[in-house]
Amino acid sequence: MSTDSRSVLVTGASGGIGRAVCARLAQSGRALVLAARDQGRLLALCDELQSVRPGRYEAIPVDMGDDLAIAAFGERLVDQGTVLDGVVMMPPQMPPTNDCMPPNDTWRTLFQRSFIGPLGLLKAAIPAMQPDPAQGQRVKVVIISAITSVQALGNYATSNVLRCAWLAEAKTLAFALGARGIHINTLSLGATLTPDYMASLQRRAEQAGVSFAQRLADETSNIPLAKYGRPEEVAVVVEQLLGALSDHMTGANLLHDGGFTRAY
Ligand SMILES: NC(=O)c1ccc[n+]([C@@H]2O[C@H](COP(=O)([O-])OP(=O)(O)OC[C@H]3O[C@@H](n4cnc5c(N)ncnc54)[C@H](OP(=O)(O)O)[C@@H]3O)[C@@H](O)[C@H]2O)c1
C-alpha cells in the first residue's frame, strides 16, 4: 500500500521516461497522478503499476496544447481533494530540426504544446499543493529538460530556444515560490535510450549499414562515460530530487548526459 497520502503528478507518464519514473516512484510507495493525452495507455499503466506495488494510481488525461483541458485538469485536482507534494513535468518533445527560422505557425504550436501548456498545467496544479516549510512539508517540482538548455545543438534548433525559456522560467519560479516551500529544479537530459530513441538509433544504423551495437559505439564515442542514459537512470535521479536531496536546492539545473556537455 501507499505509505503517503500525498501524490506526485507525473506528466508524460506513458512515455519512455515517464513509465520508468512511475515504476520507480511506485516501488517506493508514492501515490501517483498520471497525465498524458491517451487515457487508455494511462489506465493500462495504472494496472501495471498495481502489479509493481499496490497503491493509489490515478489517470487524468490532458492535452498540453489545449488551455481549456488544462484548466479542467487543475479544477479536477482541487475538486477531488488531491494534495500534491511533487510534480514531474515533462514538456512534450520538440522534434529535431536544423531550421532555425521555421514558419510562425510552427513556433506557435511548439510554444503552446511544449512551454505555455505545460507551464499552465503547473500553475493549475499549485492550488493542489499544501507546502508548510515550518513543518518540513515541502513540494518538489522537477522539470525535465535537455542539454540544449546549456548549449546550442545544430540539429535541435527549436529545442535550443524552448529549453532556454524553461531554464529562465524555472529560475524565476524558484525565486517566486521558494518562501512557500515549493522547489523548482530542472533535470537536463542527454540522449536517453527510450524505446523510441532505440528505434531511431536502429534506423540510423541501417542507413549507415552498420550493426546497432556499432552505431551506438560510434554515437557515444564523444561522451566521457561512453554511453547514452537509460530511463531507469533518469528515474533514480528524479526520485532523489523529489526527496530530501533537494531540501536546500531550488533553481538548479542538473545535467544527466554522461559528461557530454563541455561547458562549466
Ligand atoms: N528520450 C530522450 O532522449 C530525451 C532527451 C532529452 C530530453 N527528453 C525529455 O524527456 C521527456 C520525456 O521524453 P520521452 O522520450 O519519454 O518522450 P515520449 O516517449 O515521446 O513520451 C511523451 C509523453 O508525453 C505525452 N504527450 C505527448 N504530447 C502530449 C500533449 N500534447 N499533451 C500531453 N501529453 C503529451 C505522451 O503521451 P500521449 O501521446 O498519450 O499524450 C507520452 O506520455 C520529454 O520532456 C523530453 O523532451 C528526452
PDBQT file of the ligand as one rigid body, heavy atoms in Angstrom, charges set to zero:
ROOT
HETATM    1  N1  LIG A 301      14.378  10.489 -24.752  1.00  0.00    +0.000 N 
HETATM    2  C1  LIG A 301      15.380  11.347 -24.850  1.00  0.00    +0.000 C 
HETATM    3  O1  LIG A 301      16.453  11.060 -25.413  1.00  0.00    +0.000 OA
HETATM    4  C2  LIG A 301      15.247  12.733 -24.252  1.00  0.00    +0.000 A 
HETATM    5  C3  LIG A 301      16.360  13.601 -24.296  1.00  0.00    +0.000 A 
HETATM    6  C4  LIG A 301      16.237  14.863 -23.743  1.00  0.00    +0.000 A 
HETATM    7  C5  LIG A 301      15.044  15.250 -23.142  1.00  0.00    +0.000 A 
HETATM    8  N2  LIG A 301      13.988  14.392 -23.126  1.00  0.00    +0.000 N 
HETATM    9  C6  LIG A 301      12.745  14.861 -22.491  1.00  0.00    +0.000 C 
HETATM   10  O2  LIG A 301      12.256  13.871 -21.600  1.00  0.00    +0.000 OA
HETATM   11  C7  LIG A 301      10.835  13.935 -21.547  1.00  0.00    +0.000 C 
HETATM   12  C8  LIG A 301      10.247  12.560 -21.847  1.00  0.00    +0.000 C 
HETATM   13  O3  LIG A 301      10.752  12.102 -23.095  1.00  0.00    +0.000 OA
HETATM   14  P1  LIG A 301      10.363  10.664 -23.675  1.00  0.00    +0.000 P 
HETATM   15  O4  LIG A 301      11.468  10.266 -24.565  1.00  0.00    +0.000 OA
HETATM   16  O5  LIG A 301       9.933   9.775 -22.586  1.00  0.00    +0.000 OA
HETATM   17  O6  LIG A 301       9.105  11.053 -24.587  1.00  0.00    +0.000 OA
HETATM   18  P2  LIG A 301       7.995  10.104 -25.225  1.00  0.00    +0.000 P 
HETATM   19  O7  LIG A 301       8.363   8.669 -25.065  1.00  0.00    +0.000 OA
HETATM   20  O8  LIG A 301       7.737  10.644 -26.590  1.00  0.00    +0.000 OA
HETATM   21  O9  LIG A 301       6.700  10.364 -24.313  1.00  0.00    +0.000 OA
HETATM   22  C9  LIG A 301       5.993  11.555 -24.398  1.00  0.00    +0.000 C 
HETATM   23  C10 LIG A 301       4.905  11.553 -23.337  1.00  0.00    +0.000 C 
HETATM   24  O10 LIG A 301       4.243  12.810 -23.374  1.00  0.00    +0.000 OA
HETATM   25  C11 LIG A 301       2.875  12.613 -23.682  1.00  0.00    +0.000 C 
HETATM   26  N3  LIG A 301       2.463  13.712 -24.570  1.00  0.00    +0.000 N 
HETATM   27  C12 LIG A 301       2.864  13.950 -25.835  1.00  0.00    +0.000 A 
HETATM   28  N4  LIG A 301       2.244  15.026 -26.328  1.00  0.00    +0.000 NA
HETATM   29  C13 LIG A 301       1.417  15.481 -25.348  1.00  0.00    +0.000 A 
HETATM   30  C14 LIG A 301       0.500  16.557 -25.244  1.00  0.00    +0.000 A 
HETATM   31  N5  LIG A 301       0.277  17.393 -26.270  1.00  0.00    +0.000 N 
HETATM   32  N6  LIG A 301      -0.183  16.730 -24.088  1.00  0.00    +0.000 NA
HETATM   33  C15 LIG A 301       0.024  15.900 -23.041  1.00  0.00    +0.000 A 
HETATM   34  N7  LIG A 301       0.879  14.870 -23.068  1.00  0.00    +0.000 NA
HETATM   35  C16 LIG A 301       1.561  14.656 -24.212  1.00  0.00    +0.000 A 
HETATM   36  C17 LIG A 301       2.795  11.228 -24.359  1.00  0.00    +0.000 C 
HETATM   37  O11 LIG A 301       1.523  10.587 -24.215  1.00  0.00    +0.000 OA
HETATM   38  P3  LIG A 301       0.299  10.879 -25.234  1.00  0.00    +0.000 P 
HETATM   39  O12 LIG A 301       0.835  10.722 -26.613  1.00  0.00    +0.000 OA
HETATM   40  O13 LIG A 301      -0.740   9.873 -24.841  1.00  0.00    +0.000 OA
HETATM   41  O14 LIG A 301      -0.159  12.287 -24.932  1.00  0.00    +0.000 OA
HETATM   42  C18 LIG A 301       3.854  10.483 -23.551  1.00  0.00    +0.000 C 
HETATM   43  O15 LIG A 301       3.313  10.097 -22.310  1.00  0.00    +0.000 OA
HETATM   44  C19 LIG A 301      10.406  14.999 -22.564  1.00  0.00    +0.000 C 
HETATM   45  O16 LIG A 301      10.227  16.227 -21.882  1.00  0.00    +0.000 OA
HETATM   46  C20 LIG A 301      11.609  15.076 -23.477  1.00  0.00    +0.000 C 
HETATM   47  O17 LIG A 301      11.697  16.318 -24.134  1.00  0.00    +0.000 OA
HETATM   48  C21 LIG A 301      14.057  13.148 -23.657  1.00  0.00    +0.000 A 
ENDROOT
TORSDOF 0
